Amino acid sequence: MKDNLAKISGILRLVLVAVGLLFAVLFYADWVSVSEDNLLPEAGVSNFMKYNYVLLIGAAFLAVFFALYGFVLKFMHAPKKAMYSLIPILLLVAVVVIAYASASDAKIDIPSYEGTDNFDGSGTLKWTDTGLYATYIAMAGAVLAIVFAEVRSFFK
């Protein structure tokens, strides 16, 4: 079973990398153009972004799925040790909650802009801020983890 799973995941990984490289070559070779006013992407760039969205959503889904799957497997064999599998999930939820609480949905005041596309009251600004703050918190946590690991290894 593990050999088949490894083989399938290896093939899937290579296919996804090949498609990503194809989009990158098409984009950077300028075979995918932008419209005349250089503001609206044509089908190629749009498809490139849709592919990125699919990869992002798929990666997020698989990360949560396998974390929960690992928890269930550990819970069946060793319930006490399984609780340690919940720590990353709880940390992720805490980071998102803290980021959401810190985020603002106030309308952006752009001095020379008179349009209506400022996402006033749509929740887009709140979730954009949440994503930014969650990224900042995660990056700070990664830096602190690296520093902690280095300092700990220095004293061992």
Backbone as numpy.savetxt, mean C-alpha at the origin, in Angstrom:
# Nx Ny Nz CAx CAy CAz Cx Cy Cz
2.05 -30.53 -1.86 1.22 -29.32 -1.86 2.08 -28.06 -1.86
3.12 -28.05 -1.00 3.97 -26.87 -0.93 4.76 -26.65 -2.21
5.16 -27.76 -2.87 5.89 -27.63 -4.13 5.01 -27.02 -5.21
3.74 -27.46 -5.29 2.82 -26.90 -6.27 2.55 -25.43 -5.99
2.36 -25.09 -4.71 2.11 -23.71 -4.34 3.31 -22.83 -4.67
4.50 -23.32 -4.41 5.72 -22.56 -4.72 5.86 -22.38 -6.22
5.55 -23.41 -6.98 5.66 -23.33 -8.44 4.65 -22.33 -9.01
3.40 -22.41 -8.52 2.35 -21.50 -9.00 2.67 -20.06 -8.62
3.10 -19.84 -7.38 3.41 -18.47 -6.96 4.62 -17.92 -7.70
5.59 -18.78 -8.02 6.75 -18.34 -8.79 6.36 -17.92 -10.20
5.50 -18.70 -10.84 5.04 -18.35 -12.19 4.21 -17.08 -12.16
3.32 -16.96 -11.16 2.49 -15.76 -11.05 3.36 -14.52 -10.82
4.38 -14.66 -9.99 5.29 -13.54 -9.75 5.98 -13.11 -11.03
6.47 -14.06 -11.81 7.15 -13.73 -13.06 6.20 -13.06 -14.06
4.96 -13.53 -14.13 3.98 -12.93 -15.03 3.69 -11.49 -14.62
3.50 -11.25 -13.32 3.22 -9.89 -12.85 4.41 -8.95 -13.10
5.61 -9.44 -12.89 6.80 -8.63 -13.15 6.90 -8.34 -14.65
6.64 -9.33 -15.50 6.71 -9.13 -16.94 5.69 -8.09 -17.41
4.48 -8.16 -16.90 3.46 -7.18 -17.28 3.86 -5.79 -16.79
4.38 -5.70 -15.58 4.85 -4.41 -15.06 5.98 -3.84 -15.89
6.92 -4.70 -16.28 8.02 -4.24 -17.13 7.52 -3.81 -18.50
6.54 -4.52 -19.05 5.95 -4.13 -20.33 5.35 -2.73 -20.24
4.56 -2.47 -19.19 3.99 -1.14 -19.01 5.08 -0.09 -18.84
6.13 -0.41 -18.09 7.22 0.54 -17.87 7.94 0.86 -19.18
8.22 -0.16 -19.98 8.89 0.07 -21.27 8.00 0.90 -22.19
6.72 0.57 -22.24 5.81 1.34 -23.08 5.74 2.80 -22.63
5.74 3.00 -21.33 5.63 4.36 -20.80 6.90 5.16 -21.06
8.06 4.59 -20.72 9.31 5.33 -20.84 9.82 5.42 -22.27
9.39 4.51 -23.13 9.76 4.61 -24.54 8.85 5.58 -25.27
7.93 6.18 -24.54 6.99 7.17 -25.06 6.06 6.59 -26.12
5.80 5.28 -26.02 4.82 4.67 -26.90 3.43 4.88 -26.35
3.35 5.26 -25.10 2.09 5.62 -24.48 2.13 7.12 -24.32
1.30 7.80 -25.07 1.39 9.25 -25.07 0.35 9.88 -24.16
0.49 11.17 -24.02 -0.44 11.96 -23.23 -1.19 12.86 -24.21
-2.40 13.25 -23.86 -3.21 14.05 -24.77 -2.53 15.39 -25.08
-3.07 16.09 -26.04 -2.44 17.31 -26.54 -2.26 18.38 -25.47
-3.18 18.48 -24.52 -3.04 19.50 -23.50 -2.15 19.03 -22.34
-1.59 17.80 -22.45 -0.67 17.24 -21.45 -1.26 17.15 -20.05
-2.56 17.12 -19.94 -3.19 17.01 -18.63 -3.92 15.68 -18.46
-4.51 15.17 -19.51 -5.31 13.96 -19.41 -4.58 12.79 -20.05
-4.32 11.74 -19.27 -3.64 10.59 -19.85 -4.56 9.84 -20.80
-3.96 9.31 -21.84 -4.72 8.49 -22.76 -4.82 7.08 -22.21
-5.32 6.16 -23.00 -5.64 4.81 -22.52 -4.44 4.09 -21.92
-3.25 4.26 -22.47 -2.08 3.53 -21.99 -1.72 3.89 -20.56
-1.63 5.16 -20.28 -1.29 5.60 -18.93 -2.40 5.22 -17.97
-3.63 5.36 -18.42 -4.76 4.99 -17.58 -4.71 3.50 -17.25
-4.40 2.66 -18.24 -4.29 1.23 -17.99 -3.12 0.92 -17.06
-2.04 1.67 -17.19 -0.89 1.51 -16.31 -1.30 1.78 -14.86
-2.07 2.82 -14.64 -2.51 3.15 -13.29 -3.49 2.11 -12.77
-4.39 1.63 -13.64 -5.32 0.59 -13.21 -4.57 -0.68 -12.81
-3.54 -1.02 -13.54 -2.72 -2.18 -13.19 -2.05 -1.97 -11.83
-1.56 -0.77 -11.58 -0.97 -0.47 -10.28 -1.99 -0.57 -9.16
-3.21 -0.11 -9.41 -4.27 -0.22 -8.40 -4.57 -1.68 -8.10
-4.65 -2.51 -9.14 -4.92 -3.93 -8.95 -3.81 -4.57 -8.12
-2.56 -4.23 -8.43 -1.45 -4.79 -7.66 -1.48 -4.33 -6.22
-1.78 -3.06 -5.98 -1.83 -2.53 -4.63 -2.94 -3.19 -3.81
-4.13 -3.25 -4.39 -5.26 -3.85 -3.68 -5.01 -5.35 -3.47
-4.47 -6.01 -4.48 -4.16 -7.43 -4.34 -3.12 -7.69 -3.25
-2.09 -6.86 -3.19 -1.06 -7.04 -2.16 -1.63 -6.78 -0.78
-2.45 -5.76 -0.64 -3.06 -5.47 0.66 -3.98 -6.62 1.08
-4.79 -7.11 0.16 -5.69 -8.21 0.47 -4.91 -9.46 0.88
-3.87 -9.80 0.11 -3.09 -11.00 0.43 -2.35 -10.87 1.76
-1.86 -9.67 2.06 -1.18 -9.47 3.33 -2.12 -9.71 4.50
-3.31 -9.17 4.43 -4.29 -9.37 5.51 -4.76 -10.82 5.53
-5.02 -11.39 4.37 -5.49 -12.78 4.29 -4.49 -13.74 4.92
-3.21 -13.63 4.54 -2.23 -14.57 5.05 -1.90 -14.32 6.52
-2.04 -13.09 6.98 -1.88 -12.84 8.41 -2.98 -13.54 9.20
-4.20 -13.43 8.71 -5.31 -14.12 9.37 -5.22 -15.64 9.22
-4.77 -16.09 8.07 -4.59 -17.52 7.83 -3.54 -18.09 8.79
-2.42 -17.38 8.95 -1.39 -17.80 9.89 -1.91 -17.83 11.31
-2.74 -16.85 11.64 -3.33 -16.81 12.98 -4.21 -18.03 13.21
-5.05 -18.36 12.25 -5.96 -19.51 12.40 -5.16 -20.81 12.52
-4.13 -20.98 11.71 -3.32 -22.19 11.79 -2.62 -22.30 13.15
-2.05 -21.19 13.61 -1.39 -21.22 14.92 -2.39 -21.42 16.03
-3.56 -20.85 15.89 -4.58 -20.97 16.93 -5.04 -22.41 17.09
-5.08 -23.15 15.99 -5.49 -24.55 16.05 -4.45 -25.40 16.78
-3.15 -25.05 16.65 -2.09 -25.87 17.23 -1.59 -25.34 18.57
-1.48 -24.03 18.69 -0.96 -23.44 19.93 -1.66 -22.10 20.17
-2.77 -22.11 20.87 -3.56 -20.88 21.04 -2.79 -19.72 21.70
-1.91 -20.02 22.65 -1.17 -18.93 23.30 -0.22 -18.24 22.34
0.48 -19.04 21.52 1.41 -18.45 20.55 0.66 -17.72 19.43
-0.57 -18.11 19.19 -1.34 -17.48 18.12 -1.63 -16.02 18.43
-1.71 -15.67 19.67 -2.02 -14.29 20.03 -0.92 -13.33 19.56
0.31 -13.84 19.45 1.40 -13.00 18.95 1.21 -12.66 17.47
0.47 -13.47 16.74 0.19 -13.19 15.33 -0.76 -12.01 15.17
-1.51 -11.69 16.20 -2.45 -10.57 16.12 -1.77 -9.22 16.32
-0.58 -9.22 16.88 0.10 -7.95 17.18 0.30 -7.09 15.92
0.82 -7.62 14.80 0.97 -6.77 13.61 -0.36 -6.22 13.09
-1.41 -7.04 13.15 -2.72 -6.58 12.68 -3.24 -5.46 13.58
-3.10 -5.64 14.88 -3.54 -4.61 15.82 -2.72 -3.34 15.69
-1.42 -3.47 15.42 -0.58 -2.30 15.20 -1.02 -1.54 13.94
-1.33 -2.28 12.89 -1.80 -1.65 11.66 -3.11 -0.91 11.89
-4.03 -1.54 12.60 -5.30 -0.88 12.91 -5.06 0.37 13.75
-4.16 0.28 14.73 -3.87 1.44 15.58 -3.27 2.58 14.77
-2.37 2.26 13.84 -1.76 3.30 13.00 -2.81 3.98 12.15
-3.71 3.22 11.55 -4.76 3.80 10.71 -5.71 4.65 11.55
-6.07 4.18 12.74 -6.97 4.96 13.60 -6.31 6.26 14.03
-5.04 6.21 14.42 -4.31 7.42 14.82 -4.20 8.37 13.64
-3.89 7.84 12.47 -3.76 8.68 11.27 -5.10 9.31 10.91
-6.18 8.53 11.01 -7.50 9.06 10.69 -7.91 10.16 11.68
-7.59 9.94 12.95 -7.92 10.95 13.97 -7.11 12.23 13.76
-5.91 12.10 13.23 -5.06 13.27 13.00 -5.38 14.00 11.70
-6.06 13.32 10.78 -6.32 13.88 9.45 -7.37 14.98 9.50
-7.28 15.85 8.51 -8.22 16.95 8.40 -8.99 16.84 7.08
-10.25 17.25 7.10 -11.02 17.27 5.86 -11.36 18.70 5.45
-10.59 19.63 5.96 -10.83 21.04 5.63 -10.50 21.29 4.16
-11.27 22.15 3.57 -11.08 22.51 2.16 -9.71 23.16 1.99
-9.03 22.77 0.94 -7.71 23.32 0.67 -7.88 24.71 0.05
-7.19 25.68 0.61 -7.26 27.05 0.10 -6.09 27.27 -0.85
-6.41 27.26 -2.14 -5.40 27.48 -3.17 -5.63 28.89 -3.70
-4.68 29.80 -3.51 -4.91 31.22 -3.80 -5.43 31.54 -5.20
-4.88 30.96 -6.24 -5.28 31.35 -7.59 -6.26 30.37 -8.22
-6.85 29.48 -7.44 -7.74 28.46 -7.99 -9.18 28.83 -7.69
-10.01 28.85 -8.75 -11.41 29.21 -8.60 -12.36 28.06 -8.93
-11.83 26.89 -9.23 -12.66 25.77 -9.67 -13.42 25.10 -8.54
-14.19 24.08 -8.90 -15.01 23.36 -7.93 -14.45 21.98 -7.61
-13.29 21.65 -8.12 -12.73 20.30 -7.92 -11.86 20.23 -6.68
-12.28 20.84 -5.61 -11.48 20.87 -4.39 -11.93 19.83 -3.38
-12.78 18.91 -3.77 -13.22 17.79 -2.95 -13.77 18.24 -1.61
-14.51 19.29 -1.59 -15.05 19.81 -0.34 -16.14 18.89 0.19
-15.92 18.30 1.35 -16.93 17.48 2.00 -17.10 16.08 1.45
-16.24 15.62 0.55 -16.44 14.30 -0.05 -15.73 13.19 0.72
-14.91 13.51 1.68 -14.15 12.51 2.42 -12.82 12.17 1.77
-12.62 12.62 0.55 -11.37 12.34 -0.15 -10.19 12.97 0.58
-10.35 14.20 1.02 -9.26 14.86 1.72 -8.92 14.16 3.03
-9.93 13.71 3.74 -9.72 13.02 5.02 -8.93 11.73 4.81
-9.32 10.95 3.80 -8.64 9.69 3.56 -7.26 9.89 2.94
-7.08 10.96 2.17 -5.76 11.26 1.65 -4.81 11.62 2.78
-5.27 12.47 3.69 -4.47 12.79 4.87 -4.19 11.55 5.70
-5.18 10.69 5.84 -5.00 9.45 6.60 -3.88 8.61 5.98
-3.90 8.47 4.67 -2.85 7.71 3.99 -1.48 8.32 4.17
-1.41 9.64 4.08 -0.13 10.31 4.27 0.39 10.14 5.70
-0.48 10.37 6.68 -0.05 10.23 8.06 0.31 8.79 8.40
-0.45 7.83 7.88 -0.12 6.42 8.12 1.24 6.08 7.52
1.53 6.63 6.35 2.84 6.41 5.74 3.94 7.02 6.58
3.74 8.24 7.08 4.74 8.88 7.94 4.98 8.06 9.20
3.90 7.57 9.81 4.04 6.78 11.04 4.76 5.47 10.74
4.41 4.82 9.64 5.06 3.56 9.28 6.54 3.76 8.97
6.87 4.85 8.28 8.28 5.12 7.98 9.06 5.43 9.26
8.47 6.18 10.17 9.13 6.47 11.45 9.31 5.17 12.24
8.31 4.31 12.23 8.43 3.02 12.91 9.53 2.16 12.31
9.65 2.18 10.98 10.71 1.40 10.33 12.09 1.93 10.70
12.24 3.24 10.72 13.54 3.83 11.10 13.85 3.50 12.56
12.86 3.62 13.44 13.08 3.29 14.85 13.42 1.81 15.03
12.79 0.94 14.26 13.09 -0.49 14.35 14.52 -0.77 13.90
14.96 -0.09 12.84 16.33 -0.28 12.36 17.33 0.21 13.41
17.08 1.39 13.96 17.97 1.93 14.98 17.99 1.02 16.21
16.82 0.57 16.64 16.73 -0.32 17.80 17.50 -1.62 17.56
17.36 -2.20 16.37 18.05 -3.45 16.05 19.56 -3.26 16.06
20.02 -2.13 15.53 21.46 -1.87 15.51 22.01 -1.63 16.91
21.29 -0.87 17.71 21.74 -0.59 19.07 21.73 -1.88 19.90
20.70 -2.69 19.72 20.62 -3.95 20.47 21.75 -4.89 20.07
22.05 -4.97 18.77 23.14 -5.85 18.35 24.49 -5.31 18.82
24.61 -4.02 19.02 25.86 -3.44 19.52 26.14 -3.86 20.95
25.11 -3.99 21.75 25.27 -4.35 23.15 25.28 -5.85 23.42
25.04 -6.65 22.41 25.08 -8.11 22.60 26.46 -8.64 22.48
